[in-house]
């Protein structure tokens, strides 16, 4: 069995006046980068945070700071430097020449983790597409790092195909992968239409990575999905049926965790999976109540929800790990649930909130059905809230509160 070598890395970041807020490296984002490195199988031996008005065109952090990083690499015996920012090919090449070791940026590290975590054929397709799209514009400046493809952090995925041989080959591969993922997308659309026909609402769990979404899905559905305390543990969407009450059953989907500075190639590549958000009837935004960076992480998820989901989709803010904080540390509101997926605290209240939110989009209506459709009365009793049934000369009058799907199916029989 091959022995796993833990790679030692120096982490570096630049906080520049000209950067947008989400581009900045801070002590907090460097801490998160360390967690990402640990997830990838590496260990941090030193951190460097540089402040400048603007990045240096040649060495990104400036020659003096680059030399300081080189000294740290030598002192700690590090084999790589990982930057908390995105780097250009020429900057990567310059930094590798100065430090004498592999240089990765944040996007490359995240892509490496995704390459390790993708288990299904669909997940692997999405990761491979994201990696090719990330690497293609960088090929001309990859420098010596191209010769190291084939082992270790930052080299997993399509490295074995000798990326440097032919840009045209890579573009063709990207086209094929996009075609395959388009087929996945169409298959998901068929599945969604079948679910809509069966009148089962879809509830999607979303949130920052490592907030406890898989633990919550296990708690609610009795599933046994691996739920580990590490970033990006779930890449492949899992959907389970969940009975909320006697009148309401939903399909609950777990989705990939979001993260600050998520490479746009990944968002594009995982759009087939993330389309679950666009088609969900309700989103549950799972928040780690004990996270010291909680508010910043909420903003990251809110931005991605705005980008990926239907703006009319209701959202429940679900503060998980409530057993780890004082009650007053969690805001209250009509769309807020306070739970502990680990202990089961607050789950009944969450169920009630799910039912209330899904019921808001229901129609209060009177249908007059012909007697030949008498079987629909039983269906309405099963799927809707029946308030009154009268058998008249004109047909069966039935007053109900029903959902959008049931209303659409029987709208022609509505008594105006």
DODREN-904226 format. One record per residue (C-alpha): residue in three letters; x, y negated, z negated; residue number from 1. Coordinates in nm, 4 decimals. Last residue first. Example, Ala and Ser with C-alpha at 12.3 -4.5 7.8 and 13.67 -1.06 7.14 Angstrom:
REM residues 2
SER 1.3670 0.1060 -0.7140 2 .
ALA 1.2300 0.4500 -0.7800 1 .
REM end
This chain:
REM residues 416
UNK -6.5112 -3.1774 0.9880 416 .
UNK -6.5942 -2.8102 0.9309 415 .
UNK -6.2735 -2.6277 1.0287 414 .
UNK -6.3101 -2.3228 1.2533 413 .
UNK -6.0557 -2.4404 1.5132 412 .
UNK -5.8043 -2.4917 1.2290 411 .
UNK -5.7921 -2.1167 1.1490 410 .
UNK -5.4312 -2.0289 1.2466 409 .
UNK -5.2993 -2.3786 1.1815 408 .
UNK -5.4511 -2.3786 0.8324 407 .
UNK -5.2893 -2.0445 0.7544 406 .
UNK -4.9477 -2.1765 0.8602 405 .
UNK -4.9798 -2.5148 0.6871 404 .
UNK -5.0799 -2.3646 0.3517 403 .
UNK -5.4264 -2.3177 0.2084 402 .
UNK -5.6577 -2.4778 -0.0474 401 .
UNK -5.9948 -2.3267 0.0301 400 .
UNK -6.3665 -2.3794 0.0920 399 .
UNK -6.5298 -2.0895 0.2793 398 .
UNK -6.8426 -2.1142 0.4861 397 .
UNK -6.9342 -1.7799 0.6434 396 .
UNK -7.1545 -1.8278 0.9504 395 .
UNK -7.4291 -2.0509 1.0905 394 .
UNK -7.7098 -1.8720 0.9003 393 .
UNK -7.5104 -1.9169 0.5798 392 .
UNK -7.2927 -1.6947 0.3585 391 .
UNK -7.1265 -1.9322 0.1115 390 .
UNK -6.7735 -1.8879 -0.0332 389 .
UNK -6.6183 -2.1425 -0.2728 388 .
UNK -6.2812 -2.2426 -0.4196 387 .
UNK -6.0477 -1.9897 -0.2529 386 .
UNK -5.6799 -2.0581 -0.3270 385 .
UNK -5.4896 -1.9074 -0.0356 384 .
UNK -5.3015 -1.5953 0.0800 383 .
UNK -5.4885 -1.3016 -0.0713 382 .
UNK -5.8344 -1.4605 -0.0993 381 .
UNK -5.7849 -1.6018 0.2502 380 .
UNK -5.7014 -1.2550 0.3815 379 .
UNK -6.0176 -1.1163 0.2160 378 .
UNK -6.2251 -1.3835 0.3870 377 .
UNK -6.0429 -1.3180 0.7161 376 .
UNK -6.2021 -0.9720 0.7344 375 .
UNK -6.5405 -1.1387 0.7887 374 .
UNK -6.4255 -1.2567 1.1307 373 .
UNK -6.7256 -1.1076 1.3160 372 .
UNK -6.9417 -1.3034 1.0718 371 .
UNK -6.8287 -1.6221 1.2440 370 .
UNK -6.6120 -1.8422 1.0230 369 .
UNK -6.7013 -2.1893 0.8958 368 .
UNK -6.3826 -2.3254 0.7341 367 .
UNK -6.3816 -2.5905 0.4615 366 .
UNK -6.0486 -2.7596 0.3867 365 .
UNK -5.8045 -2.8670 0.1179 364 .
UNK -5.4739 -2.8309 0.3046 363 .
UNK -5.1439 -2.7337 0.1425 362 .
UNK -4.8166 -2.9186 0.1618 361 .
UNK -4.8123 -2.9924 -0.2093 360 .
UNK -4.8486 -2.6200 -0.2865 359 .
UNK -4.4853 -2.5516 -0.1951 358 .
UNK -4.3688 -2.8087 -0.4499 357 .
UNK -4.5996 -2.6760 -0.7249 356 .
UNK -4.5027 -2.3127 -0.6663 355 .
UNK -4.1313 -2.3950 -0.6772 354 .
UNK -4.1832 -2.6048 -0.9923 353 .
UNK -4.3691 -2.3212 -1.1663 352 .
UNK -4.0913 -2.0775 -1.0739 351 .
UNK -3.8287 -2.3214 -1.2092 350 .
UNK -4.0218 -2.3472 -1.5372 349 .
UNK -4.0216 -1.9669 -1.5638 348 .
UNK -3.6437 -1.9628 -1.4981 347 .
UNK -3.5638 -2.2172 -1.7710 346 .
UNK -3.3086 -2.0049 -1.9614 345 .
UNK -3.2290 -1.6744 -1.7880 344 .
UNK -2.8939 -1.6322 -1.9669 343 .
UNK -2.6518 -1.6421 -1.6698 342 .
UNK -2.8783 -1.8354 -1.4306 341 .
UNK -2.9006 -2.1070 -1.6965 340 .
UNK -3.1732 -2.3532 -1.6114 339 .
UNK -3.2914 -2.7140 -1.6028 338 .
UNK -3.5271 -2.7879 -1.3126 337 .
UNK -3.5702 -3.1387 -1.1712 336 .
UNK -3.8295 -3.2571 -0.9153 335 .
UNK -4.0579 -3.4292 -1.1641 334 .
UNK -3.7619 -3.5834 -1.3429 333 .
UNK -3.5161 -3.5472 -1.6300 332 .
UNK -3.1448 -3.6197 -1.6181 331 .
UNK -2.9060 -3.3670 -1.7800 330 .
UNK -2.6525 -3.4752 -2.0442 329 .
UNK -2.9347 -3.5205 -2.2994 328 .
UNK -2.9744 -3.1414 -2.3198 327 .
UNK -2.6128 -3.0921 -2.4413 326 .
UNK -2.3989 -2.8850 -2.2055 325 .
UNK -2.2861 -2.5213 -2.1547 324 .
UNK -2.6300 -2.3556 -2.1799 323 .
UNK -2.7432 -2.5793 -1.8932 322 .
UNK -2.5220 -2.3724 -1.6610 321 .
UNK -2.7522 -2.4670 -1.3675 320 .
UNK -2.9168 -2.8035 -1.3006 319 .
UNK -3.1698 -2.7379 -1.0233 318 .
UNK -3.2564 -3.0431 -0.8181 317 .
UNK -3.5677 -2.9371 -0.6251 316 .
UNK -3.5843 -3.0636 -0.2662 315 .
UNK -3.8867 -3.1110 -0.0391 314 .
UNK -3.8218 -3.0851 0.3370 313 .
UNK -3.9294 -3.4015 0.5193 312 .
UNK -3.5759 -3.4982 0.6260 311 .
UNK -3.5339 -3.1613 0.8040 310 .
UNK -3.1957 -3.0270 0.6965 309 .
UNK -2.8431 -3.0427 0.8404 308 .
UNK -2.7092 -3.3994 0.8224 307 .
UNK -2.9197 -3.5185 0.5266 306 .
UNK -2.8368 -3.1909 0.3490 305 .
UNK -2.4675 -3.2587 0.4178 304 .
UNK -2.4864 -3.6070 0.2629 303 .
UNK -2.6827 -3.4784 -0.0394 302 .
UNK -2.4234 -3.2037 -0.0910 301 .
UNK -2.1333 -3.4516 -0.1047 300 .
UNK -2.3355 -3.6882 -0.3286 299 .
UNK -2.4086 -3.4075 -0.5771 298 .
UNK -2.0348 -3.3298 -0.5833 297 .
UNK -1.9505 -3.6887 -0.6803 296 .
UNK -2.2159 -3.6784 -0.9551 295 .
UNK -2.0930 -3.3470 -1.1004 294 .
UNK -1.7199 -3.4207 -1.1117 293 .
UNK -1.6990 -3.3098 -1.4786 292 .
UNK -1.9019 -2.9976 -1.3835 291 .
UNK -2.1101 -2.8784 -1.6819 290 .
UNK -2.4490 -2.9194 -1.5109 289 .
UNK -2.3271 -2.7233 -1.2071 288 .
UNK -2.5911 -2.8232 -0.9513 287 .
UNK -2.8104 -2.5935 -0.7397 286 .
UNK -3.0043 -2.7915 -0.4771 285 .
UNK -3.3159 -2.5793 -0.4242 284 .
UNK -3.4498 -2.6506 -0.0765 283 .
UNK -3.8126 -2.5896 0.0254 282 .
UNK -3.9919 -2.4919 0.3478 281 .
UNK -3.6607 -2.3919 0.5055 280 .
UNK -3.6132 -2.4292 0.8831 279 .
UNK -3.3313 -2.6864 0.8863 278 .
UNK -3.1652 -2.5242 0.5851 277 .
UNK -3.1658 -2.1752 0.7413 276 .
UNK -2.9970 -2.3487 1.0349 275 .
UNK -2.6890 -2.3353 0.8116 274 .
UNK -2.6082 -1.9852 0.9335 273 .
UNK -2.6144 -2.0751 1.3040 272 .
UNK -2.4514 -2.4104 1.2148 271 .
UNK -2.1551 -2.2268 1.0664 270 .
UNK -1.9242 -2.3152 1.3557 269 .
UNK -2.0288 -2.6813 1.3578 268 .
UNK -1.9933 -2.7230 0.9792 267 .
UNK -1.6625 -2.5369 0.9971 266 .
UNK -1.5276 -2.7539 1.2797 265 .
UNK -1.6344 -3.0585 1.0727 264 .
UNK -1.3787 -2.9591 0.8091 263 .
UNK -1.5391 -2.9869 0.4625 262 .
UNK -1.3857 -3.2995 0.3081 261 .
UNK -1.5739 -3.2421 -0.0184 260 .
UNK -1.7169 -2.8914 -0.0514 259 .
UNK -2.0349 -2.7072 0.0393 258 .
UNK -2.1227 -2.3557 -0.0691 257 .
UNK -2.2372 -2.1072 0.1955 256 .
UNK -2.6079 -2.0264 0.1746 255 .
UNK -2.8325 -1.8053 -0.0416 254 .
UNK -3.1791 -1.7488 0.1033 253 .
UNK -3.4997 -1.6808 -0.0947 252 .
UNK -3.7997 -1.5500 0.0996 251 .
UNK -4.1194 -1.6448 -0.0812 250 .
UNK -4.4209 -1.4749 -0.2416 249 .
UNK -4.7080 -1.6815 -0.3821 248 .
UNK -5.0559 -1.5883 -0.5059 247 .
UNK -4.9720 -1.3453 -0.7871 246 .
UNK -4.6752 -1.5661 -0.8771 245 .
UNK -4.3183 -1.6400 -0.7616 244 .
UNK -4.2589 -1.3002 -0.5989 243 .
UNK -3.9157 -1.3073 -0.4366 242 .
UNK -3.8022 -1.1500 -0.1089 241 .
UNK -3.4273 -1.1591 -0.0511 240 .
UNK -3.2042 -1.3358 0.2013 239 .
UNK -2.8219 -1.3327 0.1978 238 .
UNK -2.6229 -1.5695 0.4204 237 .
UNK -2.2632 -1.4631 0.4773 236 .
UNK -2.0050 -1.6990 0.3324 235 .
UNK -2.0520 -1.6433 -0.0404 234 .
UNK -1.7421 -1.6538 -0.2612 233 .
UNK -1.6525 -1.9928 -0.1171 232 .
UNK -1.4735 -2.1069 -0.4337 231 .
UNK -1.4188 -1.8736 -0.7256 230 .
UNK -1.6014 -1.7687 -1.0408 229 .
UNK -1.7412 -1.4478 -0.8971 228 .
UNK -2.0964 -1.3531 -0.8061 227 .
UNK -2.1012 -1.0273 -0.6075 226 .
UNK -2.4626 -0.9717 -0.4916 225 .
UNK -2.6464 -0.7241 -0.7146 224 .
UNK -3.0056 -0.8224 -0.6571 223 .
UNK -3.2662 -0.8488 -0.9336 222 .
UNK -3.4443 -1.1190 -0.7327 221 .
UNK -3.4340 -1.4232 -0.9612 220 .
UNK -3.1203 -1.3424 -1.1628 219 .
UNK -2.9271 -1.2188 -0.8580 218 .
UNK -3.0214 -1.5307 -0.6601 217 .
UNK -2.9155 -1.7441 -0.9581 216 .
UNK -2.5778 -1.5692 -0.9833 215 .
UNK -2.5348 -1.6201 -0.6072 214 .
UNK -2.6078 -1.9939 -0.6404 213 .
UNK -2.3789 -2.0418 -0.9421 212 .
UNK -2.2218 -2.3858 -0.8818 211 .
UNK -1.9084 -2.2384 -0.7226 210 .
UNK -1.9248 -2.4337 -0.3954 209 .
UNK -2.1457 -2.7393 -0.4010 208 .
UNK -2.5112 -2.6653 -0.3495 207 .
UNK -2.7840 -2.5029 -0.1440 206 .
UNK -3.0382 -2.2309 -0.2220 205 .
UNK -3.2963 -2.1982 0.0570 204 .
UNK -3.6680 -2.1276 0.0043 203 .
UNK -3.8539 -1.9802 0.3016 202 .
UNK -4.2344 -1.9569 0.2937 201 .
UNK -4.3895 -1.6195 0.3892 200 .
UNK -4.6893 -1.6557 0.6200 199 .
UNK -4.6231 -1.3308 0.8123 198 .
UNK -4.6292 -1.5334 1.1333 197 .
UNK -4.3791 -1.7690 0.9742 196 .
UNK -4.1533 -1.4730 0.8906 195 .
UNK -4.1762 -1.3452 1.2489 194 .
UNK -4.0928 -1.6925 1.3796 193 .
UNK -3.7894 -1.7010 1.1492 192 .
UNK -3.6686 -1.3620 1.2737 191 .
UNK -3.7005 -1.4780 1.6361 190 .
UNK -3.5061 -1.7960 1.5518 189 .
UNK -3.2377 -1.5875 1.3792 188 .
UNK -3.1975 -1.3808 1.6971 187 .
UNK -3.1671 -1.6994 1.9019 186 .
UNK -2.8956 -1.8321 1.6697 185 .
UNK -2.7047 -1.5038 1.6867 184 .
UNK -2.7221 -1.5220 2.0675 183 .
UNK -2.5865 -1.8782 2.0481 182 .
UNK -2.3088 -1.7395 1.8269 181 .
UNK -2.2059 -1.5032 2.1072 180 .
UNK -2.2079 -1.7870 2.3625 179 .
UNK -2.0037 -2.0095 2.1310 178 .
UNK -1.7529 -1.7265 2.0847 177 .
UNK -1.7243 -1.6822 2.4615 176 .
UNK -1.6683 -2.0549 2.5175 175 .
UNK -1.4054 -2.0691 2.2402 174 .
UNK -1.2287 -1.7681 2.3969 173 .
UNK -1.2220 -1.9432 2.7344 172 .
UNK -1.0761 -2.2549 2.5707 171 .
UNK -0.8157 -2.0379 2.3980 170 .
UNK -0.7118 -1.8682 2.7238 169 .
UNK -0.6826 -2.2092 2.8887 168 .
UNK -0.4501 -2.3245 2.6115 167 .
UNK -0.2177 -2.0332 2.6932 166 .
UNK 0.0707 -1.8734 2.5128 165 .
UNK 0.0815 -2.0856 2.1951 164 .
UNK -0.2070 -1.9038 2.0326 163 .
UNK -0.0182 -1.5775 2.0073 162 .
UNK -0.3257 -1.3510 1.9593 161 .
UNK -0.2133 -1.2433 1.6118 160 .
UNK -0.2842 -1.5883 1.4728 159 .
UNK -0.6584 -1.5639 1.5357 158 .
UNK -0.7555 -1.5138 1.1728 157 .
UNK -0.4951 -1.5453 0.8997 156 .
UNK -0.1893 -1.7704 0.9287 155 .
UNK -0.2620 -2.0497 0.6808 154 .
UNK -0.1697 -1.8467 0.3746 153 .
UNK 0.0484 -1.5455 0.4549 152 .
UNK 0.1325 -1.3419 0.7633 151 .
UNK 0.1117 -1.3441 1.1425 150 .
UNK 0.1873 -1.6908 1.2700 149 .
UNK 0.5361 -1.8038 1.1725 148 .
UNK 0.6565 -1.9003 1.5204 147 .
UNK 0.3712 -2.1490 1.5521 146 .
UNK 0.4912 -2.3250 1.2356 145 .
UNK 0.8121 -2.4176 1.4183 144 .
UNK 0.6430 -2.6895 1.6172 143 .
UNK 0.2652 -2.7213 1.6001 142 .
UNK 0.2773 -3.0368 1.8078 141 .
UNK 0.1440 -2.9319 2.1460 140 .
UNK -0.0893 -2.6795 1.9819 139 .
UNK -0.2688 -2.9271 1.7569 138 .
UNK -0.5689 -3.0007 1.9794 137 .
UNK -0.6432 -2.6251 2.0036 136 .
UNK -0.5823 -2.5335 1.6386 135 .
UNK -0.8980 -2.6682 1.4727 134 .
UNK -1.1278 -2.5496 1.7506 133 .
UNK -0.9588 -2.2089 1.7423 132 .
UNK -0.9992 -2.1869 1.3660 131 .
UNK -1.3664 -2.2880 1.3698 130 .
UNK -1.4467 -2.0301 1.6390 129 .
UNK -1.2649 -1.7571 1.4454 128 .
UNK -1.4531 -1.8471 1.1274 127 .
UNK -1.7912 -1.8342 1.3010 126 .
UNK -1.7186 -1.5029 1.4722 125 .
UNK -1.5969 -1.3547 1.1418 124 .
UNK -1.9177 -1.4584 0.9680 123 .
UNK -2.1304 -1.3084 1.2437 122 .
UNK -1.9463 -0.9763 1.2320 121 .
UNK -2.0001 -0.9681 0.8562 120 .
UNK -1.7220 -0.9902 0.5975 119 .
UNK -1.6006 -1.3510 0.6112 118 .
UNK -1.4106 -1.4243 0.2868 117 .
UNK -1.0488 -1.3959 0.4004 116 .
UNK -1.0954 -1.6036 0.7180 115 .
UNK -1.2985 -1.8555 0.5151 114 .
UNK -1.0051 -1.8928 0.2775 113 .
UNK -0.7689 -1.9566 0.5703 112 .
UNK -1.0077 -2.2145 0.7165 111 .
UNK -1.0077 -2.3966 0.3819 110 .
UNK -0.6265 -2.4036 0.3819 109 .
UNK -0.6090 -2.5288 0.7417 108 .
UNK -0.8593 -2.8050 0.6627 107 .
UNK -0.6593 -2.9218 0.3601 106 .
UNK -0.3355 -2.9634 0.5561 105 .
UNK -0.0578 -2.7101 0.5892 104 .
UNK 0.3205 -2.7543 0.5913 103 .
UNK 0.5525 -2.4530 0.6185 102 .
UNK 0.9004 -2.5067 0.4742 101 .
UNK 1.2211 -2.6992 0.5527 100 .
UNK 1.0977 -3.0111 0.3704 99 .
UNK 1.2156 -3.2744 0.6230 98 .
UNK 1.1664 -3.0712 0.9427 97 .
UNK 0.8332 -2.9366 0.8159 96 .
UNK 0.7209 -3.2912 0.7369 95 .
UNK 0.8086 -3.4094 1.0876 94 .
UNK 0.6240 -3.1182 1.2553 93 .
UNK 0.3139 -3.1640 1.0392 92 .
UNK 0.3184 -3.5393 1.1111 91 .
UNK 0.3500 -3.4710 1.4860 90 .
UNK 0.0556 -3.2283 1.4758 89 .
UNK -0.1645 -3.4840 1.2946 88 .
UNK -0.2472 -3.4293 0.9286 87 .
UNK -0.5771 -3.3961 0.7406 86 .
UNK -0.5506 -3.4884 0.3733 85 .
UNK -0.4994 -3.2870 0.0539 84 .
UNK -0.1629 -3.1727 0.1842 83 .
UNK -0.0226 -2.8235 0.1253 82 .
UNK 0.3551 -2.7733 0.1090 81 .
UNK 0.5001 -2.4251 0.1556 80 .
UNK 0.7486 -2.1655 0.0359 79 .
UNK 0.8193 -2.3146 -0.3047 78 .
UNK 1.1445 -2.2288 -0.4870 77 .
UNK 1.0583 -2.4692 -0.7674 76 .
UNK 1.3651 -2.6963 -0.7368 75 .
UNK 1.3885 -2.6619 -0.3580 74 .
UNK 1.0226 -2.7499 -0.2956 73 .
UNK 1.0400 -3.0299 -0.5547 72 .
UNK 1.3437 -3.1769 -0.3775 71 .
UNK 1.1617 -3.1596 -0.0405 70 .
UNK 0.8602 -3.3390 -0.1960 69 .
UNK 1.0907 -3.6198 -0.3148 68 .
UNK 1.2373 -3.6392 0.0362 67 .
UNK 0.8831 -3.6810 0.1751 66 .
UNK 0.8206 -3.9552 -0.0832 65 .
UNK 1.1249 -4.1475 0.0395 64 .
UNK 1.0459 -4.0943 0.4097 63 .
UNK 0.6883 -4.2196 0.3884 62 .
UNK 0.3681 -4.0301 0.2987 61 .
UNK 0.2551 -3.9540 0.6572 60 .
UNK 0.6062 -3.8567 0.7806 59 .
UNK 0.6122 -4.0248 1.1228 58 .
UNK 0.3125 -4.2581 1.1450 57 .
UNK 0.3396 -4.3471 0.7758 56 .
UNK -0.0087 -4.3578 0.6255 55 .
UNK -0.1496 -4.7004 0.5325 54 .
UNK -0.1411 -4.9327 0.2297 53 .
UNK 0.0346 -4.6646 0.0303 52 .
UNK -0.0285 -4.4592 -0.2855 51 .
UNK 0.1325 -4.1139 -0.3084 50 .
UNK 0.0123 -3.8217 -0.5189 49 .
UNK 0.2567 -3.5326 -0.5717 48 .
UNK 0.1686 -3.2027 -0.7379 47 .
UNK 0.4006 -2.9191 -0.8480 46 .
UNK 0.4160 -2.5375 -0.8745 45 .
UNK 0.0691 -2.4541 -0.7390 44 .
UNK -0.0048 -2.0852 -0.6925 43 .
UNK -0.1294 -1.9054 -0.3843 42 .
UNK -0.3883 -1.6348 -0.3126 41 .
UNK -0.6355 -1.8328 -0.1008 40 .
UNK -0.8600 -1.8832 -0.4056 39 .
UNK -0.5604 -2.0156 -0.6005 38 .
UNK -0.4935 -2.2646 -0.3184 37 .
UNK -0.8580 -2.3750 -0.3221 36 .
UNK -0.8365 -2.4258 -0.6989 35 .
UNK -0.5215 -2.6320 -0.6471 34 .
UNK -0.7023 -2.8361 -0.3813 33 .
UNK -0.9751 -2.9036 -0.6391 32 .
UNK -0.7123 -3.0398 -0.8785 31 .
UNK -0.5719 -3.2473 -0.5908 30 .
UNK -0.9249 -3.3802 -0.5296 29 .
UNK -0.9459 -3.4869 -0.8974 28 .
UNK -0.6010 -3.6508 -0.9004 27 .
UNK -0.7052 -3.8426 -0.5907 26 .
UNK -0.6619 -3.7985 -0.2144 25 .
UNK -0.8697 -4.0363 -0.0062 24 .
UNK -1.0509 -3.9345 0.3123 23 .
UNK -1.3983 -3.9281 0.1505 22 .
UNK -1.3540 -4.2897 0.0333 21 .
UNK -1.2577 -4.4131 0.3805 20 .
UNK -0.8859 -4.4685 0.4232 19 .
UNK -0.7205 -4.8098 0.4887 18 .
UNK -0.6030 -4.8555 0.1299 17 .
UNK -0.4232 -4.5211 0.1392 16 .
UNK -0.4363 -4.2449 -0.1247 15 .
UNK -0.2095 -3.9734 0.0086 14 .
UNK -0.1889 -3.6172 -0.1191 13 .
UNK 0.0628 -3.3481 -0.1986 12 .
UNK 0.0505 -2.9923 -0.3339 11 .
UNK 0.3767 -2.7972 -0.3704 10 .
UNK 0.3241 -2.4278 -0.3023 9 .
UNK 0.4244 -2.0869 -0.4308 8 .
UNK 0.2890 -1.7868 -0.2397 7 .
UNK 0.1764 -1.4831 -0.4363 6 .
UNK 0.3065 -1.1761 -0.2542 5 .
UNK 0.0605 -0.8862 -0.2235 4 .
UNK 0.2386 -0.5513 -0.2001 3 .
UNK 0.1315 -0.3438 0.0986 2 .
UNK 0.0000 0.0000 0.0000 1 .
REM end
